[in-house]
Amino acid sequence: MKELQQKIADYIRFGQVMLALSAFLMLGLLLPNGQKEAVQMFAMMGVIAAFLGGSFYFFYRARVLRDKLEENKHEQPL
C-alpha cells in the first residue's frame, strides 16, 4: 500500500513538472522575441504537445492507481 502511495505521488510530480515545462515553452512560443522560422515554431509546438500528452498520461496513471488503492482499502478487513 505504501508503494502505491509513493507511485501516486511520483506520477503527480512528473505530471506537474511536464505541465509546467509545457506552459513555459508555450510562453516562449507566444512572446515575440525576434524572428522564428516555421520549423522552429512547429518543433516547439510538437514538444509542447508531447509534454502535455505526457502530463495527461501521468495524471491518468495517478488516478488509476488511486482508484486501485481505494479498492484495496475497501477490500481489507478491519
Stockholm file with secondary structure:
# STOCKHOLM 1.0

chainA/1-78         MKELQQKIADYIRFGQVMLALSAFLMLGLLLPNGQKEAVQMFAMMGVIAAFLGGSFYFFYRARVLRDKLEENKHEQPL
#=GR chainA/1-78 SS CHHHHHHHHHHHHHHHHHHHHHHHHHHHHHSCCSCCCHHHHHHHHHHHHHHHHHHHHHHHHHHHHHHHHHHHHHHSCC
#=GC SS_cons        CHHHHHHHHHHHHHHHHHHHHHHHHHHHHHSCCSCCCHHHHHHHHHHHHHHHHHHHHHHHHHHHHHHHHHHHHHHSCC
//
